[in-house]
Amino acid sequence: MKTILLPLNGSIPTESLIRAAVKLASQNGGYIQAAWCQQNLPIIAGEGITLPAEYLTQFENEEHQLEAKAKAAFDELVAKSDILVAELDQWDGASIAAGWVSLKGSGAIALAEFSRTFDLVLMHRPVPEGTTEWRTTCETVLFESGRPLVLVSNNLPTRIGENIVVAWNGSSETARTMAMGQRFLQNAKHVHVIEVEGGMVSGPNAESVACSLRAHGINAEGISRQCESGRVSEVIMSYARDVNADLIVKGAYTHSRLRALIFGGVTSDIFSHSEIPVLFCH
């Protein structure tokens, strides 16, 4: 987990985001890359319809102003963190460094494509949420990047990944997330693999997963819990709080995103409510 991408889709980087990035980079001796996407203007026009040049100029100026504001916030937060500022191709790997890059494209898609060359994508859930743009970017990264995503809230633990809860449901998505997060699991002091009644699909149980992790020298235990509240996500988050976990590992969207949108789901609930950092992968 050497290279960490912060995709900024029209959003200003927050102190929590930079603090989390510095924590992760400090643990792995890594590089933090903030990426801003200069939006292409979405033009929907019929025959004989044109957009005034003044409108296009105004749109571009507003985009440049927003980027300048975001970069100023990033530069200030990086300076407060006292880390080296350098371009990725000039980074020697000897110390933590951070840099800024400007892209141009179709927002979340362009950022997700750019993410494919990084070890990890890091995003912050705004509180209050305000708009859904951050969630759209998160989901696009999950489905289009092929990379793991860590989502953090305003509450950050001292370290991320020493005491891990794996939200196991038997699925290939969660197995893939564990593989993507193998570095976290290997470095953890304790790993809790929890399965919740009513939240499983066909697949191995939690103890089987824990046994496999122990074969790799990981201190892991399998846990099984009932779902008395009716919400599997609450059982997982409550257990994580009870054991003072500093990272939840969760496969994203075992069921379809449309089904989760209509009926709700564990991924959606944890997206919106977890105060503990979460490692997602689809």
Secondary structure as GFF3:
##gff-version 3
##sequence-region A 1 282
A	DSSP	beta_strand	3	8	.	.	.	ID=ss1
A	DSSP	alpha_helix	15	28	.	.	.	ID=ss2
A	DSSP	beta_strand	31	39	.	.	.	ID=ss3
A	DSSP	alpha_helix	53	81	.	.	.	ID=ss4
A	DSSP	beta_strand	84	85	.	.	.	ID=ss5
A	DSSP	three_ten_helix	88	90	.	.	.	ID=ss6
A	DSSP	beta_strand	97	105	.	.	.	ID=ss7
A	DSSP	alpha_helix	108	115	.	.	.	ID=ss8
A	DSSP	beta_strand	120	124	.	.	.	ID=ss9
A	DSSP	alpha_helix	133	144	.	.	.	ID=ss10
A	DSSP	beta_strand	149	152	.	.	.	ID=ss11
A	DSSP	beta_strand	163	167	.	.	.	ID=ss12
A	DSSP	alpha_helix	172	180	.	.	.	ID=ss13
A	DSSP	alpha_helix	182	187	.	.	.	ID=ss14
A	DSSP	beta_strand	190	196	.	.	.	ID=ss15
A	DSSP	alpha_helix	206	215	.	.	.	ID=ss16
A	DSSP	beta_strand	220	225	.	.	.	ID=ss17
A	DSSP	alpha_helix	232	242	.	.	.	ID=ss18
A	DSSP	beta_strand	247	251	.	.	.	ID=ss19
A	DSSP	alpha_helix	257	263	.	.	.	ID=ss20
A	DSSP	alpha_helix	266	273	.	.	.	ID=ss21
A	DSSP	beta_strand	278	281	.	.	.	ID=ss22
###
